[in-house]
Amino acid sequence: MIFKFGRRKNILDTNHPEIIKAVQNDRLVFFIGSGFSRELGFPDWKGLLKEIIQALLPTNPNYDLLIQTLDEGFLTEIEVLEKLQKHKKDVLEVLARTFQLHQANNSKLNKHRKLWKITKKFITTNYDKALETANQSSNKVVYDNEFYVAKLNVEDNYVFKLHGCIEDPSRCILFEENYKELYNGHSAAIETLKKIGSDKTIIFLGFSLADPFVKKQFDYINNVYKGMQNKHFIITTSGEDFETYVEPIKIDNWGEALDQLLDSLVVLKENVVQTSMTRLIDVLEPSTQIHKTKEIIVASDIRIAILIATPINKQFDYDFDKIASHFSNLNITIDFFHLSVEALNNLEGFDYLLLFTESVQGKIVVEDDNFKAKTQSIQELEREIFDDQIKGIFLFIDKEVEMDTTNISLPIVAQKFGNGKLSRFVFSTFKKAKASLLTEAVIINQDSLVLTKVESGSATINKKKSPLSKRIEPKNLKTFVGRGTDLEVLVRKILDIKQSILTIKGSGGIGKTTIIKKLAVEFSDRNYFVDGIFFIDCENIIDFQSFEYKVAMCFDLENSIDLMAYIKQDERKLSSLIIFDNFESLLYIEAEEIRKIKNLVSFICDYATVVITSREWIGLDYEERYELRFFTTDEAVELFLKYYQHTINEIDMRILRADILENLLNNNPLAIKIIAKNIPKTKNMFALKEDLESDFFNTTQSGFENIFIKEADSNIERSKSLYQSIYYSYSKLAPREKLAFEILCLFPDGMHMETYKKFFEDKEIRLDMNRISDREIKSLENKSLVEITQGLLRLQSIVGRFAEHQFSRRTFDEKESYYRRAFQYVHFLVNVIDKMSKTEAFLSVVGEISENNKENFFKCLEYLDKFEFDMERKLEIILYFPHFVRSIDQRDRFEKIIIRLREHFRSVENSELLINLILHVSKFLHYSGKFDDSLKGLVELIPMHKLNQLSNEVKTSGYIINWSLQSYLLIGNALEVLRYMINNNHYNEHVFTLSLYYLGLFKSFDDLRREKVNHFFRLESSYNRNILEIHTLEDYLCNIFEKDFTEVMQVNYIKAKMGYQTAENVMKLVVVNPYTQGLQNLMLAFLETNTDRAIHLYTEAIKNLDYVKYYQTEGIFFFSKFLKAINSMEYQKWFDRGYTSAKECEYRYLIHCFESLKTGEDEPYNEYKREFPDKLDIEGFIRKHSKKP
């Protein structure tokens, strides 16, 4: 509702008597949020976090990255705060300083003082003391003062500090664990909050869902109050979608309009006529009962199954969350199921069943095996329930109960459904446990009905869903219409296919993607495919490597050396559904590539359920085919009216059916959806028909058929429907909307909505009249030109090519400007990833950001030569990629692009050498080809002596030097690398610290690191000095991105050396290259009890570790140790080989290990015992370049 306050209006709109009544009866409570204190100068949550980070920067310089990630929207305020939890003491100190109320602010408390004139009952999540200061006689009660909290509901004057008070910052509810402890437990504070909510009328003030912290607070509070019958209100200036239990009071602004509203409430309070009469409402229970039930039982471990009928071919009006909310304050366990025969058969261990469905001719609706509606008599339903220990079955239907109730043995209570009736039911059945109060129900076998009085508490709600791809957003499918037969048939086919592939074929825009997404949601809701439902869009896949990587992700095996061999060896049969969408785009790539793709698809269908959508048949041996029919006109009309929600007369309906839907749009669902969402409500169907016919002429004349020129597009409907509807929608866009639409083609992976808006907030663009806002983004979504899935903004598949075509038609200057801005975004992202990778707490976030922006990064390389910019910054992007493509298995694709870009960088000094080195290192890091060939190529490309000819002053030369030194480190030249760096005063922290580690200078290695950030080599250094504790190792493992398989393998290798490893766990680790294969073999060798098998594992490991000289030498040491223990004749040969390697490479720690093995003495390692062959001033070099504070 909207209140309009004029200067003379001083009372509330009488349409809302609840507020008036609450004021008159002194039952009004204000719930105050942080927005109400904004006028006092307190920062919002983002501002507060920036102050905290600034305070931490002197001792944590890398935290400046957090401000960047906060501003760019990569991390939310909540996520950033969790990263700072280990600095809790410092955080609380900033909190204490920030929320102190200074004397100067007293004059700004006028609104607070007005509140006290309206009521003397307040709840607040604010830490500040503004409310208490405005009324010195107020009674402040903090959430953890259980004695006074318990008495609040009967008190007349209080400020209930739900999240603590700044007087004691240590008790403030701030971090996620504090929220969970407060709201998920059974604290007196939450019980009191519930009592106040059920007994009083609450007005929320100062809450905005735009603030993530406030939204989090509101979500917690909402869960407390869900399902309560009292109406509560929230004062707001926006149209935010607050939960249904709160009714918005919309005002124009927080200044004069709020003052007028508060003044009205003050006048109302002052004019209340006091009366001595009080009202007493007695709920009298019947004195006699016609039927007797078994003795009431009081219990606290009650299990309830809620089964709701939601067949795919019917639309029932039951909402599980709303139903469950009625039980939220009871100490029970609730499990959710769909009401199907299978679910009824499998129920076991439940006290009560609650069934929600509809009635048809005296029977009730349940789901069959195909998720379709079927009817059963109540007797048939009883026969499907095998558990005979159930205390009661409660049946809720859509109409008055009229059914045959004979020959039933179980206790069944049936009644018409209604939210108000459900509240009464819960009260009667579980609060009072009195069947006599169920006056509107039909009770069958009441003598067998056992009612249980349930204690108050917090319900545990279990709603099992299988993991659903992030590319599928259930809310986007709520408007799905028609195709009931298709859904039923496809459910059965998907459940029945064994070791074959189901292909759903249909022309473009007919609804293949929509129907498979709809089915995916239905399967997920019913907990089918418990290992996950994966959705792979093949539109942008250009080769087998990219396709294999996508498939590997479904099996958690990204970058494994041989995916098929690994799946087969590990017998990874998954209960998963893998969907390949737009598969036809793969049928026209190179013949050998598509052959390998088809082989892989044929292979994985033995290990998962595979469904393909395509405009063509795939031609596989095990392909089961289903051709998706065209929409019927009735279905087309139904879909149209879902979006065009205005009255259509009979004449317009005839034009709509025959001329528009059938003739112009060919009943194409996507075309219908786009058109229907773009029609002004005043336009009649005849005018729409003329517009479409005119636009079709413009479309064909403008050459838009050139958009769909690939062979794979031969089955897109061109003549009348699809791109005609896209053009129609596009033509209705405002200029800024068109730009927002087109610019997205530069981001194939999409962009997060907040990041996309910040894209246009750069200093260069901020004042541009074309700057994009929320309004343009929302408009594009409303017109079905973009899809937003979990905050990610992206173009739909076919629409994306239209956008790219439109963008290509812009002027050179326009395109160059936005290429540049898009590049700056990607460059920023790369820097973020690089900085975050140096901070342990961000490692998992780094992996996710890289994973979610893969195609965005490659797109950036494609347009890198299409705009003028700093060439060195462009090169920085390219330098990042060898490590990136190592993790995503895209080396071939990367190399093709880099070779094309050679000419672009020709003017940059040493660019030819740098690019050749990058190509070589890409191959080297990817372990492509034979190691000896890679080593030879590196030495020939840039031998060590050639590095002396390069100048540190030239940035490209510095890159070349660093890349070369890293490569030489791996092949055993750590001493030469260290010598070069010191003699040439060339410092690179990563290369220098790694050389110190390989050379056994662990003390110097530790001293040099500015921050104690754990990583593999730091953990190795601690292990080698016997100071590593297992909990430190385990903590680090928890922080690694789970798909950084190389790091996971390395850290598990340390764990194996510590003796905490099992063969079962080692076999689960993913091998991505010969190096990780070598480490895995070494770990298995440690654990192997069969001598011959252990010897084989050791020798294979040493062969695989040829790439990294240090770990090959360490592998030889462990093998020598094993051979000595079994008195093998081979011991001396392997010992000599390893000892010689360690000495040649100056691996001082390994030299110590071999010498200890030889003497049998287990002395601790002393890194100062052995002198360097060169007189290198290592300590002086460290002092010169160390940046320790």
SULBELQUI-V959956 format. One record per helix or strand. SS is the DSSP state (H for helix, E for strand). FROM is the first residue (numbers start at 0). LEN is the number of residues. If there is no record, write none. Layout:
# SULBELQUI-V959956
SS/FROM/LEN
SS/FROM/LEN
This chain:
# SULBELQUI-V959956
E/1/1
H/16/8
E/27/5
H/33/7
H/44/12
H/60/12
H/76/7
H/84/14
H/102/6
H/109/9
E/120/4
H/129/5
E/139/3
H/145/4
H/151/3
E/157/4
H/165/6
H/175/8
H/187/12
E/200/5
H/211/14
E/231/5
E/245/5
H/255/15
E/296/3
E/301/7
H/319/6
E/329/1
E/331/7
E/339/1
H/340/6
E/351/5
E/358/2
E/362/5
E/372/4
H/377/6
E/391/6
E/411/5
H/418/13
H/434/3
E/441/3
H/445/3
E/451/3
E/455/1
E/459/3
E/467/1
H/473/4
H/483/13
E/500/5
E/507/1
H/511/14
E/531/6
H/543/11
H/562/8
E/575/6
H/582/4
H/590/14
E/608/6
E/622/5
H/632/11
H/649/15
H/668/8
H/684/17
H/703/4
H/710/5
E/715/1
H/721/10
H/734/12
E/750/2
H/752/7
H/773/9
E/785/4
E/791/4
H/796/12
H/811/25
H/839/13
H/853/9
H/870/18
H/890/11
H/902/3
H/910/15
H/930/11
H/943/4
H/954/16
H/973/10
H/988/10
H/1001/7
H/1015/9
H/1029/10
H/1044/13
H/1062/6
H/1073/14
H/1090/17
H/1108/17
H/1130/15
H/1147/12
H/1177/8
